[in-house]
Amino acid sequence: MLIGLTLPYLSGRVLNPGSFSAVPRYWYQVAAFLAARSPLNTALVVPADAHGDYLWGDPIDDPLVALAKSPWAERGLVPYGGAGSQILLDTVENAIESGEQVSGLAGYLQRAGVRYIVVRNDLDPRQVGYTSAALVHQTLALSGFTRVASFGPPIGGAQIEPRATREQQAALPSYPAVEVDAAAGAGSGPTLQPSPVSTLPVRQTVLVNGGPDSLLQLTGQHLLGSSQPAIIAGDPLPALGFRPVQWAVTDGQRRADTLFGLVNSNVSYTYTATETNPVGAGQLGRAGGPPRQLLPVPAAGHQTVAVLPGAASVTVSSYGSWIADTQQDDPASAFDDDPATAWAEGNERTPVGQWIQINFAGQVDLPARVGIRLLDDSTDREITSLL
């Protein structure tokens, strides 16, 4: 029996899946680069990752936790900072995952003191919430970022899709294991380091109705300069009798439910001012209660809420995916006369017993017949029939 117990050690199979003998050398080089080129400014690590799952192993913590000598940040599973910083990271992550040009992204990051973006292409694609490297690169390229350094071997189809055919693997793009990007004009030399702390004139302050996410929208619309001070409505004002140079009203800081167990696709559609979570919501601690949120300022009077024209309320037993939040499955979509939108129930086992109810504020003349388009009971939720 003792000989049998020693076999895993003798064969080198004692480690569990995801175990590793050492952090790849290129991560040491990344840490050294950041320490030399940006010792005071924050580096943003993308894309988001919940548990540190890499192609070379599962360290749980990011390698920079142990290796970095300079400040860095990432959108992880646990919000270590305050509500404002978490919303900033969520906003940037959503932008990075869009695959589109994000106007104002460079200025938004500059405002937050971020100089470099560290793109980790060596994440394990099998994990929940994985964002492909191609999508990240597309967003950064369209948004004015360029690569200033790269580290490690190329990561391509053979690593991302090991079970695919060679033709399929060859069709996937290949990138270095880790890349460092910067906005155009940010520079890569050690002499061009912006200060992480600065003073700004109070008389140029913009008062923003919304949240930290609103600053990206305003920057992209050239309504807010990257070096212009801004205060979120609800925060303490800088001085008695303070008057902002501009008051910007945005649709940021929406009233919505958040699934904190995910790093992306974790925010619901926008709720009305009084709407609560569905009674049949499957996520722990969610059913029937108010939406779960991290708010930098008190909610009263400082949130964007949905208004239902023509209806008092729309309530449902559940919506969307039972494991994730989806903004596209707003129950009001069942009545918006748009064939491209729909409500989908969110029970993980069966749609039997699920319901939707619309309430009107007054008397309404309803048509004699109402058409209902049913969704296929599959992950695609395609329209399958018309009643």
DRENKOLDO-525165 format. One record per residue (C-alpha): residue number from 1; x, y, z; residue in one letter. Coordinates in pm, 1 decimal, m for minus. Example, Ala and Ser with C-alpha at 12.3 -4.5 7.8 and 13.67 -1.06 7.14 Angstrom:
2
+-----+----------+----------+----------+------+
! pos !        x !        y !        z ! code !
+-----+----------+----------+----------+------+
!   1 !   1230.0 !   m450.0 !    780.0 !    a !
!   2 !   1367.0 !   m106.0 !    714.0 !    s !
+-----+----------+----------+----------+------+
This chain:
387
+-----+----------+----------+----------+------+
! pos !        x !        y !        z ! code !
+-----+----------+----------+----------+------+
!   1 !      0.0 !      0.0 !      0.0 !    m !
!   2 !    280.7 !    241.1 !     87.7 !    l !
!   3 !    446.3 !    175.4 !   m247.7 !    i !
!   4 !    118.0 !    254.7 !   m421.7 !    g !
!   5 !     84.6 !    584.9 !   m235.2 !    l !
!   6 !    429.4 !    693.0 !   m354.8 !    t !
!   7 !    353.6 !    631.5 !   m723.6 !    l !
!   8 !    212.3 !    982.1 !   m788.0 !    p !
!   9 !    530.8 !   1135.6 !   m647.8 !    y !
!  10 !    756.5 !    904.6 !   m849.6 !    l !
!  11 !    562.8 !    969.9 !  m1170.3 !    s !
!  12 !    545.6 !   1346.7 !  m1120.7 !    g !
!  13 !    165.0 !   1347.6 !  m1107.5 !    r !
!  14 !    114.8 !   1456.3 !   m749.4 !    v !
!  15 !      6.1 !   1808.7 !   m849.4 !    l !
!  16 !   m359.0 !   1887.6 !   m913.9 !    n !
!  17 !   m476.5 !   2024.8 !  m1249.2 !    p !
!  18 !   m371.9 !   2388.9 !  m1275.3 !    g !
!  19 !    m63.9 !   2342.6 !  m1060.7 !    s !
!  20 !    264.1 !   2490.4 !  m1180.5 !    f !
!  21 !    627.7 !   2475.2 !  m1081.5 !    s !
!  22 !    712.6 !   2842.1 !  m1140.3 !    a !
!  23 !    569.4 !   3168.3 !  m1270.9 !    v !
!  24 !    688.7 !   3220.1 !  m1628.7 !    p !
!  25 !    995.1 !   3435.7 !  m1658.7 !    r !
!  26 !    821.0 !   3686.6 !  m1881.4 !    y !
!  27 !    599.3 !   3799.3 !  m1591.2 !    w !
!  28 !    914.5 !   3896.7 !  m1402.0 !    y !
!  29 !   1011.6 !   4103.0 !  m1705.6 !    q !
!  30 !    670.0 !   4271.9 !  m1711.1 !    v !
!  31 !    706.5 !   4370.9 !  m1345.6 !    a !
!  32 !   1057.7 !   4503.6 !  m1408.2 !    a !
!  33 !    941.3 !   4707.3 !  m1708.1 !    f !
!  34 !    661.5 !   4871.4 !  m1509.1 !    l !
!  35 !    891.0 !   4943.4 !  m1215.2 !    a !
!  36 !   1144.1 !   5112.7 !  m1445.1 !    a !
!  37 !    908.8 !   5300.4 !  m1677.3 !    r !
!  38 !    614.6 !   5380.5 !  m1451.1 !    s !
!  39 !    717.6 !   5352.6 !  m1083.9 !    p !
!  40 !    447.9 !   5592.8 !   m961.2 !    l !
!  41 !    163.4 !   5563.3 !  m1209.7 !    n !
!  42 !    m87.8 !   5282.3 !  m1212.9 !    t !
!  43 !    m82.1 !   5012.4 !  m1479.5 !    a !
!  44 !   m419.1 !   4863.0 !  m1571.3 !    l !
!  45 !   m420.9 !   4485.3 !  m1626.8 !    v !
!  46 !   m677.3 !   4353.4 !  m1877.0 !    v !
!  47 !   m888.7 !   4160.4 !  m1951.8 !    p !
!  48 !  m1070.7 !   4087.4 !  m1626.6 !    a !
!  49 !  m1017.0 !   3751.3 !  m1459.8 !    d !
!  50 !  m1193.9 !   3603.0 !  m1158.6 !    a !
!  51 !   m946.0 !   3348.2 !  m1026.0 !    h !
!  52 !   m606.6 !   3386.1 !  m1193.2 !    g !
!  53 !   m651.3 !   3101.2 !  m1442.2 !    d !
!  54 !   m366.8 !   3097.4 !  m1694.9 !    y !
!  55 !   m256.5 !   2863.4 !  m1969.9 !    l !
!  56 !     50.6 !   2779.1 !  m1761.5 !    w !
!  57 !   m133.6 !   2724.8 !  m1430.4 !    g !
!  58 !   m382.0 !   2858.7 !  m1179.7 !    d !
!  59 !   m200.1 !   3078.0 !   m924.7 !    p !
!  60 !   m536.6 !   3221.6 !   m807.9 !    i !
!  61 !   m366.3 !   3556.0 !   m740.7 !    d !
!  62 !   m227.8 !   3749.8 !  m1033.4 !    d !
!  63 !    152.2 !   3713.6 !  m1076.3 !    p !
!  64 !    191.3 !   4088.3 !  m1022.0 !    l !
!  65 !     66.3 !   4046.4 !   m664.7 !    v !
!  66 !    403.7 !   3897.5 !   m577.4 !    a !
!  67 !    623.3 !   4050.9 !   m845.1 !    l !
!  68 !    517.0 !   4413.7 !   m895.7 !    a !
!  69 !    715.2 !   4698.8 !   m741.8 !    k !
!  70 !    490.2 !   4965.9 !   m894.1 !    s !
!  71 !    114.8 !   5032.6 !   m864.2 !    p !
!  72 !   m127.4 !   4834.7 !  m1078.7 !    w !
!  73 !   m498.0 !   4752.5 !  m1084.1 !    a !
!  74 !   m732.5 !   4500.4 !  m1242.2 !    e !
!  75 !  m1101.0 !   4416.0 !  m1243.5 !    r !
!  76 !  m1098.8 !   4110.9 !  m1017.2 !    g !
!  77 !  m1370.1 !   3915.5 !   m844.5 !    l !
!  78 !  m1332.3 !   4099.3 !   m511.6 !    v !
!  79 !  m1368.6 !   4481.5 !   m508.8 !    p !
!  80 !  m1069.6 !   4581.8 !   m296.0 !    y !
!  81 !  m1110.3 !   4956.1 !   m349.9 !    g !
!  82 !  m1404.6 !   5183.4 !   m288.2 !    g !
!  83 !  m1722.8 !   5199.9 !   m491.8 !    a !
!  84 !  m1584.1 !   5472.2 !   m717.9 !    g !
!  85 !  m1272.6 !   5279.9 !   m816.0 !    s !
!  86 !  m1473.3 !   4962.4 !   m872.3 !    q !
!  87 !  m1713.0 !   5143.0 !  m1105.8 !    i !
!  88 !  m1414.8 !   5288.3 !  m1292.4 !    l !
!  89 !  m1268.5 !   4940.5 !  m1343.4 !    l !
!  90 !  m1607.8 !   4804.7 !  m1452.2 !    d !
!  91 !  m1647.1 !   5088.8 !  m1699.3 !    t !
!  92 !  m1304.7 !   5032.5 !  m1853.2 !    v !
!  93 !  m1355.7 !   4655.0 !  m1867.6 !    e !
!  94 !  m1689.4 !   4695.4 !  m2046.4 !    n !
!  95 !  m1520.0 !   4926.8 !  m2293.2 !    a !
!  96 !  m1230.9 !   4685.8 !  m2349.7 !    i !
!  97 !  m1470.6 !   4397.3 !  m2414.3 !    e !
!  98 !  m1679.0 !   4592.1 !  m2666.1 !    s !
!  99 !  m1446.8 !   4538.3 !  m2962.3 !    g !
! 100 !  m1535.3 !   4889.4 !  m3076.9 !    e !
! 101 !  m1376.2 !   5231.7 !  m3084.7 !    q !
! 102 !  m1424.8 !   5391.1 !  m2743.0 !    v !
! 103 !  m1390.0 !   5766.1 !  m2771.7 !    s !
! 104 !  m1242.3 !   5918.7 !  m2458.4 !    g !
! 105 !  m1090.5 !   5597.3 !  m2324.2 !    l !
! 106 !   m736.4 !   5738.6 !  m2321.4 !    a !
! 107 !   m847.1 !   6055.0 !  m2142.9 !    g !
! 108 !  m1059.0 !   5858.1 !  m1896.8 !    y !
! 109 !   m758.5 !   5646.4 !  m1799.1 !    l !
! 110 !   m531.5 !   5948.8 !  m1785.0 !    q !
! 111 !   m771.8 !   6110.4 !  m1539.8 !    r !
! 112 !   m740.9 !   5800.5 !  m1320.3 !    a !
! 113 !   m360.6 !   5814.1 !  m1329.2 !    g !
! 114 !   m325.2 !   5511.4 !  m1556.9 !    v !
! 115 !    m28.2 !   5524.9 !  m1794.9 !    r !
! 116 !      3.2 !   5170.4 !  m1929.0 !    y !
! 117 !   m241.2 !   4891.9 !  m2013.2 !    i !
! 118 !   m102.6 !   4542.8 !  m1955.5 !    v !
! 119 !   m273.3 !   4293.1 !  m2187.7 !    v !
! 120 !   m243.2 !   3934.1 !  m2069.3 !    r !
! 121 !   m290.1 !   3701.9 !  m2363.5 !    n !
! 122 !   m196.3 !   3394.2 !  m2161.0 !    d !
! 123 !   m525.6 !   3359.4 !  m1972.3 !    l !
! 124 !   m699.7 !   3022.5 !  m1985.0 !    d !
! 125 !   m986.2 !   3050.7 !  m2238.3 !    p !
! 126 !  m1183.9 !   2776.5 !  m2062.1 !    r !
! 127 !  m1274.8 !   2995.2 !  m1765.3 !    q !
! 128 !  m1611.2 !   3166.1 !  m1719.6 !    v !
! 129 !  m1609.2 !   3523.7 !  m1842.6 !    g !
! 130 !  m1305.4 !   3483.8 !  m2069.7 !    y !
! 131 !  m1251.9 !   3769.5 !  m2314.4 !    t !
! 132 !  m1061.0 !   3684.3 !  m2629.5 !    s !
! 133 !   m731.8 !   3856.9 !  m2700.5 !    a !
! 134 !   m853.3 !   3952.7 !  m3047.1 !    a !
! 135 !  m1142.7 !   4150.2 !  m2898.5 !    l !
! 136 !   m913.7 !   4334.2 !  m2656.8 !    v !
! 137 !   m665.1 !   4422.2 !  m2930.5 !    h !
! 138 !   m940.7 !   4543.4 !  m3159.1 !    q !
! 139 !  m1075.1 !   4784.3 !  m2898.1 !    t !
! 140 !   m732.9 !   4920.6 !  m2806.5 !    l !
! 141 !   m625.4 !   4968.9 !  m3167.4 !    a !
! 142 !   m947.3 !   5147.8 !  m3261.9 !    l !
! 143 !   m927.1 !   5363.8 !  m2948.5 !    s !
! 144 !   m579.3 !   5499.6 !  m3017.0 !    g !
! 145 !   m352.9 !   5267.6 !  m2818.3 !    f !
! 146 !    m31.7 !   5114.2 !  m2947.9 !    t !
! 147 !    200.8 !   4844.4 !  m2817.9 !    r !
! 148 !    517.2 !   4973.9 !  m2649.4 !    v !
! 149 !    655.5 !   4642.9 !  m2517.5 !    a !
! 150 !    590.9 !   4269.2 !  m2536.1 !    s !
! 151 !    706.2 !   3970.4 !  m2333.7 !    f !
! 152 !    693.9 !   3594.4 !  m2361.2 !    g !
! 153 !    632.3 !   3345.9 !  m2642.3 !    p !
! 154 !    353.0 !   3386.4 !  m2897.6 !    p !
! 155 !     10.2 !   3262.0 !  m2792.5 !    i !
! 156 !   m201.4 !   3143.7 !  m3083.3 !    g !
! 157 !   m450.9 !   2887.5 !  m3198.3 !    g !
! 158 !   m247.9 !   2587.5 !  m3078.5 !    a !
! 159 !   m263.4 !   2717.5 !  m2719.9 !    q !
! 160 !   m613.0 !   2868.8 !  m2727.1 !    i !
! 161 !   m784.4 !   2581.9 !  m2914.1 !    e !
! 162 !   m562.0 !   2273.7 !  m2869.2 !    p !
! 163 !   m835.2 !   2035.2 !  m2990.2 !    r !
! 164 !   m908.1 !   2227.3 !  m3311.1 !    a !
! 165 !   m770.2 !   2129.4 !  m3647.8 !    t !
! 166 !   m450.9 !   2288.6 !  m3774.3 !    r !
! 167 !   m649.3 !   2490.9 !  m4024.9 !    e !
! 168 !   m874.6 !   2622.3 !  m3749.6 !    q !
! 169 !   m577.7 !   2701.1 !  m3524.7 !    q !
! 170 !   m399.3 !   2883.3 !  m3806.4 !    a !
! 171 !   m702.4 !   3108.2 !  m3854.2 !    a !
! 172 !   m673.0 !   3244.1 !  m3498.2 !    l !
! 173 !   m444.6 !   3546.0 !  m3442.1 !    p !
! 174 !   m123.1 !   3508.0 !  m3243.1 !    s !
! 175 !     m0.2 !   3755.2 !  m2982.4 !    y !
! 176 !    289.7 !   3768.7 !  m2734.6 !    p !
! 177 !    201.7 !   3625.6 !  m2393.2 !    a !
! 178 !    192.5 !   3973.6 !  m2237.7 !    v !
! 179 !    186.1 !   4312.8 !  m2404.0 !    e !
! 180 !    205.9 !   4667.5 !  m2270.3 !    v !
! 181 !      4.1 !   4932.5 !  m2452.0 !    d !
! 182 !     m6.5 !   5309.8 !  m2415.5 !    a !
! 183 !   m219.0 !   5584.1 !  m2561.2 !    a !
! 184 !    m74.7 !   5774.4 !  m2852.7 !    a !
! 185 !    158.6 !   6044.0 !  m2723.3 !    g !
! 186 !    195.5 !   5888.5 !  m2378.5 !    a !
! 187 !    553.0 !   5783.3 !  m2462.4 !    g !
! 188 !    751.0 !   5488.4 !  m2336.2 !    s !
! 189 !   1061.7 !   5650.2 !  m2194.4 !    g !
! 190 !   1128.9 !   5695.5 !  m1823.5 !    p !
! 191 !   1159.4 !   6072.1 !  m1864.6 !    t !
! 192 !    795.5 !   6115.1 !  m1967.6 !    l !
! 193 !    629.4 !   6006.8 !  m1646.1 !    q !
! 194 !    318.1 !   6207.0 !  m1558.2 !    p !
! 195 !    270.7 !   6287.6 !  m1193.4 !    s !
! 196 !     12.6 !   6070.3 !  m1014.1 !    p !
! 197 !    m91.7 !   6377.1 !   m810.7 !    v !
! 198 !   m182.3 !   6719.8 !   m944.1 !    s !
! 199 !   m364.8 !   7036.4 !   m841.6 !    t !
! 200 !   m648.0 !   7174.9 !  m1052.8 !    l !
! 201 !   m833.2 !   7508.1 !  m1037.6 !    p !
! 202 !  m1167.7 !   7483.4 !   m860.8 !    v !
! 203 !  m1323.7 !   7734.9 !  m1099.7 !    r !
! 204 !  m1299.9 !   7478.5 !  m1384.4 !    q !
! 205 !  m1489.7 !   7206.0 !  m1197.4 !    t !
! 206 !  m1774.3 !   7024.3 !  m1372.8 !    v !
! 207 !  m2060.6 !   6892.8 !  m1158.5 !    l !
! 208 !  m2174.6 !   6556.2 !  m1296.4 !    v !
! 209 !  m2515.1 !   6404.3 !  m1233.6 !    n !
! 210 !  m2438.3 !   6034.6 !  m1274.7 !    g !
! 211 !  m2142.6 !   5829.3 !  m1157.6 !    g !
! 212 !  m1775.9 !   5764.2 !  m1232.4 !    p !
! 213 !  m1890.6 !   5581.1 !  m1545.3 !    d !
! 214 !  m2034.6 !   5908.5 !  m1677.7 !    s !
! 215 !  m1687.6 !   6060.7 !  m1704.3 !    l !
! 216 !  m1599.1 !   5829.4 !  m1995.2 !    l !
! 217 !  m1906.2 !   5941.1 !  m2186.8 !    q !
! 218 !  m1835.9 !   6309.6 !  m2120.4 !    l !
! 219 !  m1469.3 !   6274.9 !  m2212.6 !    t !
! 220 !  m1556.5 !   6099.3 !  m2537.5 !    g !
! 221 !  m1800.9 !   6377.7 !  m2626.6 !    q !
! 222 !  m1534.9 !   6642.9 !  m2553.5 !    h !
! 223 !  m1750.4 !   6789.6 !  m2277.3 !    l !
! 224 !  m1488.5 !   6716.7 !  m2012.8 !    l !
! 225 !  m1113.6 !   6752.2 !  m2047.3 !    g !
! 226 !   m886.3 !   6477.1 !  m1915.6 !    s !
! 227 !   m722.5 !   6729.7 !  m1681.2 !    s !
! 228 !  m1043.8 !   6909.7 !  m1586.6 !    q !
! 229 !  m1173.6 !   6857.4 !  m1230.2 !    p !
! 230 !  m1512.6 !   6691.3 !  m1186.9 !    a !
! 231 !  m1735.3 !   6615.9 !   m889.9 !    i !
! 232 !  m2012.2 !   6356.7 !   m880.1 !    i !
! 233 !  m2341.1 !   6503.9 !   m760.9 !    a !
! 234 !  m2389.8 !   6386.1 !   m404.0 !    g !
! 235 !  m2022.0 !   6417.2 !   m310.8 !    d !
! 236 !  m1918.1 !   6699.8 !    m76.8 !    p !
! 237 !  m1858.8 !   7025.4 !   m262.9 !    l !
! 238 !  m1509.2 !   7177.2 !   m247.7 !    p !
! 239 !  m1611.5 !   7507.0 !    m83.5 !    a !
! 240 !  m1904.9 !   7702.2 !     53.5 !    l !
! 241 !  m2080.6 !   7885.0 !   m226.6 !    g !
! 242 !  m1914.6 !   7667.3 !   m490.7 !    f !
! 243 !  m2053.3 !   7709.2 !   m841.5 !    r !
! 244 !  m1945.8 !   7465.3 !  m1113.8 !    p !
! 245 !  m1838.6 !   7595.8 !  m1451.3 !    v !
! 246 !  m2074.3 !   7339.2 !  m1604.3 !    q !
! 247 !  m2345.6 !   7103.1 !  m1482.4 !    w !
! 248 !  m2359.2 !   6781.1 !  m1684.3 !    a !
! 249 !  m2665.6 !   6556.5 !  m1653.6 !    v !
! 250 !  m2595.2 !   6203.1 !  m1779.3 !    t !
! 251 !  m2760.2 !   5861.8 !  m1784.3 !    d !
! 252 !  m2481.2 !   5706.3 !  m1577.1 !    g !
! 253 !  m2506.3 !   5534.4 !  m1238.0 !    q !
! 254 !  m2809.3 !   5337.5 !  m1343.9 !    r !
! 255 !  m3034.4 !   5162.4 !  m1095.8 !    r !
! 256 !  m2959.9 !   4798.7 !  m1176.9 !    a !
! 257 !  m2882.1 !   4471.3 !  m1002.3 !    d !
! 258 !  m2525.8 !   4341.3 !   m986.3 !    t !
! 259 !  m2404.1 !   3983.0 !   m960.0 !    l !
! 260 !  m2081.5 !   4021.7 !   m765.3 !    f !
! 261 !  m1979.9 !   3661.8 !   m834.5 !    g !
! 262 !  m1886.5 !   3748.5 !  m1194.1 !    l !
! 263 !  m1634.3 !   3991.4 !  m1341.7 !    v !
! 264 !  m1835.7 !   4072.6 !  m1655.9 !    n !
! 265 !  m2188.2 !   4033.7 !  m1792.2 !    s !
! 266 !  m2301.9 !   4086.2 !  m1435.1 !    n !
! 267 !  m2531.8 !   4390.4 !  m1452.2 !    v !
! 268 !  m2903.6 !   4377.5 !  m1522.2 !    s !
! 269 !  m3120.7 !   4606.6 !  m1729.9 !    y !
! 270 !  m3207.6 !   4947.0 !  m1581.0 !    t !
! 271 !  m3475.1 !   4927.1 !  m1310.9 !    y !
! 272 !  m3753.8 !   5174.3 !  m1247.0 !    t !
! 273 !  m3739.9 !   5389.8 !   m934.5 !    a !
! 274 !  m3936.8 !   5135.7 !   m728.1 !    t !
! 275 !  m3863.7 !   4806.5 !   m906.5 !    e !
! 276 !  m3728.0 !   4513.3 !   m706.4 !    t !
! 277 !  m3558.4 !   4190.2 !   m810.6 !    n !
! 278 !  m3790.1 !   3916.3 !   m942.7 !    p !
! 279 !  m3930.1 !   3684.1 !   m678.5 !    v !
! 280 !  m3804.7 !   3380.2 !   m868.3 !    g !
! 281 !  m3449.3 !   3500.9 !   m920.3 !    a !
! 282 !  m3216.8 !   3208.1 !   m862.5 !    g !
! 283 !  m2906.2 !   3388.6 !   m736.7 !    q !
! 284 !  m2842.3 !   3376.3 !   m362.4 !    l !
! 285 !  m2969.7 !   3679.4 !   m171.8 !    g !
! 286 !  m3131.7 !   3833.6 !   m474.1 !    r !
! 287 !  m3496.5 !   3724.3 !   m488.3 !    a !
! 288 !  m3752.7 !   3992.5 !   m415.6 !    g !
! 289 !  m3510.2 !   4246.0 !   m272.5 !    g !
! 290 !  m3380.0 !   4578.4 !   m397.3 !    p !
! 291 !  m3108.0 !   4577.1 !   m661.8 !    p !
! 292 !  m2760.1 !   4509.8 !   m523.0 !    r !
! 293 !  m2519.7 !   4790.6 !   m604.0 !    q !
! 294 !  m2195.2 !   4959.1 !   m509.7 !    l !
! 295 !  m2269.2 !   5329.9 !   m501.3 !    l !
! 296 !  m2015.3 !   5610.9 !   m456.3 !    p !
! 297 !  m2286.7 !   5854.0 !   m339.9 !    v !
! 298 !  m2632.0 !   5808.2 !   m181.1 !    p !
! 299 !  m2883.3 !   5669.2 !   m427.1 !    a !
! 300 !  m3167.5 !   5913.9 !   m359.7 !    a !
! 301 !  m3188.0 !   6163.1 !   m643.9 !    g !
! 302 !  m2859.3 !   6053.5 !   m800.4 !    h !
! 303 !  m2949.5 !   5749.5 !  m1008.8 !    q !
! 304 !  m3072.7 !   5698.3 !  m1362.6 !    t !
! 305 !  m3399.9 !   5504.5 !  m1355.0 !    v !
! 306 !  m3622.0 !   5355.8 !  m1622.9 !    a !
! 307 !  m3962.5 !   5502.5 !  m1705.9 !    v !
! 308 !  m4228.9 !   5286.4 !  m1868.6 !    l !
! 309 !  m4444.8 !   5495.2 !  m2103.8 !    p !
! 310 !  m4796.5 !   5359.3 !  m2116.6 !    g !
! 311 !  m4759.5 !   5121.2 !  m1820.3 !    a !
! 312 !  m4742.8 !   5150.1 !  m1443.5 !    a !
! 313 !  m4516.4 !   4846.4 !  m1401.6 !    s !
! 314 !  m4396.6 !   4524.4 !  m1560.1 !    v !
! 315 !  m4318.8 !   4238.8 !  m1322.5 !    t !
! 316 !  m4190.5 !   3887.0 !  m1391.0 !    v !
! 317 !  m4110.6 !   3565.3 !  m1209.6 !    s !
! 318 !  m3751.2 !   3576.9 !  m1337.8 !    s !
! 319 !  m3551.0 !   3695.4 !  m1635.9 !    y !
! 320 !  m3237.0 !   3624.6 !  m1835.2 !    g !
! 321 !  m2982.4 !   3362.6 !  m1745.4 !    s !
! 322 !  m2992.9 !   3192.1 !  m1407.4 !    w !
! 323 !  m2614.8 !   3225.9 !  m1379.7 !    i !
! 324 !  m2556.9 !   3572.6 !  m1527.6 !    a !
! 325 !  m2728.5 !   3906.9 !  m1574.0 !    d !
! 326 !  m2822.6 !   4022.7 !  m1921.1 !    t !
! 327 !  m2926.4 !   4375.2 !  m2010.8 !    q !
! 328 !  m3108.4 !   4250.7 !  m2320.4 !    q !
! 329 !  m3378.6 !   4056.7 !  m2133.4 !    d !
! 330 !  m3565.7 !   4353.0 !  m1987.0 !    d !
! 331 !  m3925.0 !   4237.3 !  m1918.3 !    p !
! 332 !  m4055.8 !   4555.3 !  m2081.2 !    a !
! 333 !  m3905.2 !   4424.4 !  m2407.2 !    s !
! 334 !  m4201.0 !   4187.2 !  m2431.3 !    a !
! 335 !  m4428.8 !   4486.3 !  m2497.0 !    f !
! 336 !  m4208.9 !   4734.4 !  m2688.5 !    d !
! 337 !  m4331.2 !   4633.1 !  m3036.7 !    d !
! 338 !  m3972.6 !   4563.2 !  m3140.6 !    d !
! 339 !  m3922.8 !   4213.4 !  m3288.4 !    p !
! 340 !  m3548.6 !   4232.7 !  m3217.8 !    a !
! 341 !  m3600.0 !   4245.0 !  m2839.4 !    t !
! 342 !  m3760.3 !   3995.9 !  m2602.0 !    a !
! 343 !  m3808.2 !   3887.3 !  m2243.1 !    w !
! 344 !  m3658.1 !   3551.1 !  m2148.2 !    a !
! 345 !  m3731.1 !   3376.8 !  m1820.8 !    e !
! 346 !  m3433.6 !   3279.5 !  m1608.8 !    g !
! 347 !  m3516.1 !   2944.8 !  m1450.7 !    n !
! 348 !  m3225.4 !   2701.9 !  m1489.1 !    e !
! 349 !  m3446.0 !   2391.2 !  m1511.3 !    r !
! 350 !  m3782.1 !   2456.7 !  m1677.8 !    t !
! 351 !  m3992.5 !   2746.9 !  m1805.5 !    p !
! 352 !  m4307.0 !   2587.1 !  m1662.3 !    v !
! 353 !  m4474.6 !   2821.0 !  m1412.7 !    g !
! 354 !  m4286.8 !   3133.7 !  m1524.3 !    q !
! 355 !  m4498.2 !   3444.8 !  m1574.0 !    w !
! 356 !  m4498.6 !   3807.9 !  m1681.4 !    i !
! 357 !  m4749.1 !   4073.0 !  m1575.6 !    q !
! 358 !  m4810.5 !   4428.4 !  m1694.8 !    i !
! 359 !  m5007.3 !   4676.6 !  m1485.3 !    n !
! 360 !  m5162.4 !   4995.2 !  m1617.7 !    f !
! 361 !  m5223.9 !   5317.8 !  m1427.6 !    a !
! 362 !  m5574.1 !   5351.7 !  m1569.8 !    g !
! 363 !  m5828.1 !   5198.1 !  m1802.0 !    q !
! 364 !  m5683.2 !   5072.4 !  m2130.9 !    v !
! 365 !  m5861.4 !   4954.9 !  m2443.7 !    d !
! 366 !  m5691.0 !   4630.8 !  m2544.8 !    l !
! 367 !  m5711.7 !   4479.8 !  m2893.2 !    p !
! 368 !  m5927.9 !   4175.5 !  m2951.3 !    a !
! 369 !  m5623.5 !   3965.6 !  m3038.0 !    r !
! 370 !  m5261.7 !   3980.6 !  m2914.0 !    v !
! 371 !  m4973.1 !   3813.2 !  m3097.8 !    g !
! 372 !  m4712.4 !   3635.2 !  m2888.8 !    i !
! 373 !  m4375.6 !   3532.1 !  m3028.8 !    r !
! 374 !  m4225.7 !   3241.2 !  m2834.2 !    l !
! 375 !  m3853.3 !   3185.5 !  m2780.4 !    l !
! 376 !  m3690.3 !   2850.7 !  m2837.2 !    d !
! 377 !  m3597.1 !   2678.5 !  m2509.7 !    d !
! 378 !  m3225.0 !   2684.2 !  m2580.2 !    s !
! 379 !  m2920.8 !   2894.4 !  m2503.7 !    t !
! 380 !  m2972.5 !   3091.7 !  m2826.7 !    d !
! 381 !  m3333.0 !   3180.3 !  m2735.5 !    r !
! 382 !  m3431.6 !   3214.8 !  m3099.7 !    e !
! 383 !  m3793.6 !   3292.9 !  m3188.1 !    i !
! 384 !  m3945.1 !   2954.7 !  m3264.9 !    t !
! 385 !  m4314.5 !   3021.3 !  m3333.7 !    s !
! 386 !  m4585.6 !   3281.5 !  m3349.0 !    l !
! 387 !  m4914.8 !   3244.3 !  m3166.3 !    l !
+-----+----------+----------+----------+------+
